[in-house]
Amino acid sequence: MANEPEQKHNEDLKHYFGFPDAAYESDMSDLFLETAEFKGLKSGDSKAGNFVVVGVKGSGKTAICRHLSETRSSLLRLVDEQHRLVNVHAGKLGKYPQEVESVLLNWIFGILIQEIVTNPNRFSGAGVKLAKQLLPQMADYLKQLAKGVKLKGGVGVGPELELDFEKMFDATKFKFSEFRVDRYIEPLTKCFEQSPALLLFDDIDEIFMGADEKTYPTFIEGLIRAAKTINLKFQNRIHFLVFLKYGTFRSFFERPRDYEKVGSYITVLQWTEAELERVLAKRIAKRIGISEKRPTDEICSRVFKAETSSSIRQIRKFLFDRCQGPRDVITFCNKAVVAVGKPEIALDTLRKCETQFSEEKLIQIYEEYGYTYPDIHELIRLCFKGAKPEYDASPFRDFVANKVLAFDKAIARFAQEDYFANADTDEMILLLYRVGFIGYVLAKDDPPIFVLSHPGLEDLLEARSYFIHPAYRKYLHIT
């Protein structure tokens, strides 16, 4: 049994590179890496930019939220699993995107106006005066719709808007065809003319329930429409950013009513090997107390041990072939230093930890896509255990047709799931690509293409060959 110093040492090694989940980091501002996708977001003084951030689990969505929330703003509202303002079924917000948009706009403007009249000293006097003049109009309008809003006296701050979320979100009780955003522009613009308001919505499927239902893409479209309305109308006075899991986004992407109207405002988080290596270097530099401005190779050599330059390249290739984002890299490297009991990582160390990492990556497919494709990770485990890492196009189509769709154990287990029961060979190949399990190449000697770098599906079925992503091979005994 380990003594107290040993226990402390072992516990420290578990998070040597930091916490895989950015929500638990205490010094995110020091660790955050500003990528091109981050710099393209609508924030600060910018009047334009992307405001819908899409990424797989562990791609950095929460880190961006945390980093943005530490910036100076007149008003910050971070809405996520840990900072809930409401729990409601998404289906209650409306049957159509326009309804959902209007409900959310009512809610958001209600929150902003309430904050202004409750804390008037934080805003300009002219803006507060205009905001207070809105209260009777808002109350009358919302009472007519939901009968869930009332005015109550506030000590020294005038009337306060009180929202009954359950009544407000009961979409069977009202219509929103007459909602007008223009009345809010002047009051809110004046209130936030010195410093913008920042609204961050993360963990969407944890706050607005029903992600496993077919109507959820309608809610997502309404949410994105609301974000578009606020960002375009208020420019650099109010920034409203929405963070979506890739699986949730795909359900909207594949069945949009007017995706082309919002597609240009969406950014998908992707990471290059150089960026992931820089993530590690920043964390190593902070841990050992050296400047992060030193060359990345020099910093990483303090932990990654290799005898030759070729073995260093092997370590990098092994690690980054299997890691899609910062969480993967941090998790894998934390496991490695725990395995050897010290912050020294060699290629053999990563290989020893690969089975557990690979199993967790397969579970992440369920965590990312389980609402859309129930138990998809179990289907993959059942059908692909012992498969080959690479197939030419025709043999892979045969494999999917015979070893997946016609496999008796798969039929017995998944016959009730629409994504399996109604799929043909092409549709199953598309699904396996969407969830990131397979990639493809179009020409000999080309590198494999995976969904994060190429979310479109237009040439997938024209592939020369298909590859199982290296992250899943070890656990599934794919060699």
N, C-alpha and C positions, 0 to 999 in steps of 0.2 A: 504493500500500500504506500502510495506516494506521500511524502511529508509535505508540510505547508509550503515551503519554498518551491518544491517541485510542482505542486498543484498550481501555484501562481504562475510559474514559468509555462506550464502546459496551457493554462487558460490564456495567457498572453499570446502564445503561438497560434491559437485558434483564430485570432483576429490580427495577425501580424500585418497583413496588408489592408486591414480595415474591415468594416462590416459589409457583407455582400448587399444588404438592403440599406440604401442611403438614408432611410428614415431613422436609422439608429446611429448615424455618424454625428459626432459632436462638433466637428470642425470641417464641415463640408466646404466652406469658402476657401480653405487652404488646399483642399484635395481636388476641387472641381476643375475639369479641363474644358475650356471653351472651344467647341468644335464649330465647323462651318454651319451645321444645322442649328446650333444654339445662337450663333451670331445672326442668323436669318430670322429669328423670332421677333414678333412685334412686342417691344418692351421699351422702357426708358423714354427717350425723346422721339422715338421713331413713330411716324404716322402710318406706316405700312409694314408688312411682314407676315410671316406665317403665324397662325394661331391655333392650328390643330397639330398636335405632336403624337405620332404613332410609333410604337416600338414593341418588340417582344419583351417578355418578362426579363428584367435585368439589363435592359438596353440603356438605362439612364433617365427614364421619365421622372422618377421621384427625385433624383439628384438635381435635375433642372428645376423642379418645383422648389426644392429646398434652397437652391442657390438664388433663384429669383425672389423668394420670400424674404431673403436677407437684405434685399435692396431697399432704398428709401422710397416710400410711397405715402401719399396722404391717407390711403386706405388700402389695406390688404385683406383679402378673403381667400384663404386656402381651404378648399373643400375637398376632403379625402376621407379615407376610412377612419383616420384618427381625429379628424376635425369635421364631424358631421353636423350639418345644419338641418337635415331632414332625412328620413328613411321613407321611401315611397315606391310603389310599383310603377315602373315606367309606363305601363299601359293606361294608368289613370290620367296621364297628361294629355291624351288625345289620340284619335284614330288616324290623324293626318299630320304631316310635318308642320304645317302652318299652325295647327292647334298647339302642338308641343312647343313650338317657338314662342307663341304668345304667352302661354302659361309661364315659361321660364323667364321671359322678359318681365312679366308682372312681378314674379318672385324676386328677380335680381334688382329691379328698380326699387321695389319695396324695401329691400335690405339696404340699398345705398341711401335712399331718402331717410330711412329710420336712423341710420348711423349719423347722417348729417345733422338732423334736428336734435339728436340725443347728445352729440358732442360738437356744438356749434363753434367752439373756440378753435377748432382745428381747421376751419374753412373760412373763406372770405365772407364778410357780412352780407354782401350783395347776393352771393350764391345761396347762403342759408335762408335769406328772406324769400327768394324765389322758390326754394325747396319747400318751405313751410306753406307757401301758397298752393302747392300741389296737393297737400294732404287731403283736403276735403274732396278734390276731384278724384284722387286715387281711391279714397274710401268709398265714395258713392259708386264709382265704376266697379270696384272689386266686390262690393256688397251685392250689386246687381248680378254679378257673375257667380260668385261662390257663397255669398252670405257668410263669409268667413273672415271678414276684416272689420275692425272697429277702431275708433279713435279713443284714446284714453289720455288723461292729463299727465304731464310729466313735470316734475319739480324743476321749475326754473328754465325749462327748455321748450315749453309749449306742447302741443299735441304730439302723441306718439302713435305710430302705425303698428298695429298688432295683427299678425297673420296666423290664421288657423290653417296649417298646411294640409291636413286631411281633407277639409272642405274645399280648400283652394284647388287641390289637385284632383278633385272628383270630376273627371271630364264629362260625366253623364249629365251634369247639372248646368253646363254653360257652353256657349260658343264664343269664339274670339275674333270674329270677322271685323270688328270695329276697333281693334287695338291700334293706338297711335303712339309712335315713339317720339315724334317731333316735340311734344310738350315737355319732354325731359332734357332736350339738348341744351338749352340755355342754362337752366339751373345747375345741371351736373357739370357742364363745361366750365362755368364760373367757379364752382366749388373745387374743381381739380385743375385749375389753370396753373398753379404753382408746382404741383407734384401730382402725377397721375394716380388713379385708382388701379389696383392690380387684382384681378380675379383669376384664380387658378383652380381648375376642376380636375382632380386626379381620382383614380380608383372608381371610375364611373359605374362599373357593374356592381360595386359593393354598396354604392349610395342609392342608385336607381335600380331596383330589383327587376327581374324578369329577363335577364340576358339569355336565358335558355329558350325563350319563346320567339316565334317567327315574326312577331311585330316589333321586336327590339330595333331592327334597322330603321324603322320609322322614327323611333325616339332619337336614335343617334343623328339622323338627318335633321330633326327639329332642333336638337342641341347645337349642331354645327351652324344651322341657320341663325340661331339666336346669337352665337358668338360672332358670326359674320355681321349681323345687323349692328351690334354694339361696337365692334372694332372699326367698321367703316363709318358709322355715324359720328363716333366720338374721337376718332383718329388717335392722337397722342394723349388724350385726357383720360381715357379708360382703356385698359388692356384686358381682354378676356381670353385666356388660354385654356384649351381643353386637351387633356392627355388621355389617349386611348390605347388599350392593349391591341396588339396586332390582330389577334383572333376576333375581337369585337369589331375592329375596323373592317376586316375582310368580309364580315356578314353584311356590312353597309356597302362596301365597295362593289360587291357582286350583285346587289339588288338596289341600286340607287334610283330615285325618281329624277333627280337632276344633279348628278355628281359633278358634271362639268361646271356647275355654278360655284362649287366650293373647292374643287380639286386643286386649284392653284394656290390655295392657302394651307395645304396640308404638307407636312414634312415627315418623312419616315426616317427614324434614327438608324444610321448605319455606321459601322466602325471599321476603319482600316487597321492593318497590323501596326502601322506606325503610331496611330492614336492609342491603341490598346497598350502598346509598349510604353507610351508616355504616361498613361494612367498608372501603370506599375511604377515607373520611375519617380513620379511625384510622391507616391506613397512610401517608397523606399527611402527617398531623400529626407522626407519628414521623419521617418522612423529612426534613421541613423544620424540625423542632424547635420546634413550637408546641403548645399545650395541645389535647388532643383534646376538651376540654369546650366549646370554642368551637362556635358553630352549624355544623351540617354544611354548609350552603350556603356559608358563608364559607370553610371549609377547602377544599372541593372547587373553589372559584373560583380557588384558587392554581394549579391545574393545568388545569382545564377552562375553555377560553377561549371566551367568547361575547359578542357585542356587545349583545344585548338579552335580556330575561327570556324572551321567546318562543323564542329560539334555545337558551337553556339548557334549556328544557323539551324542545326537539327532541333535544338531545344525550342527555338522560336517557331519553327514550322510545326512541330508537334503540338505546341500550346495553342497557337493561333488558328491552326486548322480545326480545332475542336471548340473554340470559344467564339461566340457571336457578339458578346458585349462585355462591359465592365464586370458585371456580376459573375459571369462565367470565369473570367480571368482571376478575379479576387478569390472566388470559391476554390478553384483548382489549386492556386498557389498556396492558399491557407492550408489546404489538405496536405500539400507536399511538405511544408515546414513542420507540421504536426507529426507527419509520418517519420521524419528523421530526427525530430526533437531539437532542431536548430534551423536558423534561417539560411540554409544552404540547399539549393535546388539543382539537382542534376537530371539528365534525361531519364535515368533509371528510376529516380524518385517519382517523376510524373507518371511513368508507366505503372508503377506500383499502385498509384492512386486512381488510375483510369477507370477501373470497373465501377467503383462507387460513383465517380463523377458521371459516367455514362448512364448509369441507372437513374440518377437524379435528373439528367437531361431529358430522358424519356418521360419521366413524371411531369416535367415542365410542359411537355406537349399537352398533357391533360389540363394542367393549370391554365394554359393559354387558350386552348381551343375546346375545352370540355363542354362548355355551354353550347357551342355550335355543333360539335361532333362528339357526343357522349362516349366516354371510354375509348377514344381513338387510340390512346397509348396501348391499351390492352389488345386491340386489333393488330397493331404493329408488332407487339411482342409475340402474339400467337402465330402470326403468318411469316414474319421475317427472321425469326431465330434461326441461325445457321445459314442464312442466305449468303450470296456473294456480295462483295463491296461494289462491283461494277457490272453492268449488263449492256450489251448492245440492244438497240431499240426493240427488235423483234422478239428476242428471248425474254426481255423484261415484260413486254405486253403479254406473252404467254404465261409468265410467272404470275402476273396480276390476275389474269383471267382464271387460271387453274389453281394457284396456291393461295389466292386471297378470296376472290368472289365465289369460286366453286369449292372451296375448302369446307368439308362437312362441319368441322369444329367451329369455324368462323360463322357459318350459316346458323348453326344451333345457338350461338352466343349473340349474334348481331342482326338476326333476321327482322327484329322489330325496329331497328334504327333506320330511318329514311335514307341517311347518307350511304348506308351499305345496301339495303334492300333494293333501292331504286337506281343504283349506280351501274354503269357499264364500264368496260376497261378504261376508256378514255377518261371518264369522270373520276374513277378511282386514282388514276395517275395524277390528274389535276389536284385532287384532294391531298395526296401524299406530298406533292410539291408545295401546296399552300401552307401546310403545317411545318414545312422545313425539313421533312424527313429525307427527301430525295432532291438531287440537283441533276443537271443535264449538261451535255456539251453538244454544240452544233457541228463542229468540225474537228478533225483529228488534231491532237496536241493543244487544243484550247483548254483553259482552266474551267472547272465545273461552275455553272451558274446556279445560284441558290436564290430563294424567294426574296430575301431581304435586299439584295442588290438589284433584283429584277422582278418586281411584283407583278408585272404583266404576264399574261399566259399565252400570248399570241403565237409564239414559236415553240412552245414546250412539246407539243405532239409531233413536231418535225425533228426532234432530237436525233442525233447519231447514236448516243448512248446515255445511260442513266447511272447515277452514283448514289449510294447511301451516304448520308452525311457522316463524316468521321466521328462526330461526337457520340453517335449511337452504336457504333460497331462493336466496341469491346463488350458491353453488357449483353448484346444479342449474339455474341460469338460469330460475328461476321468477319471472316478473314480471307 
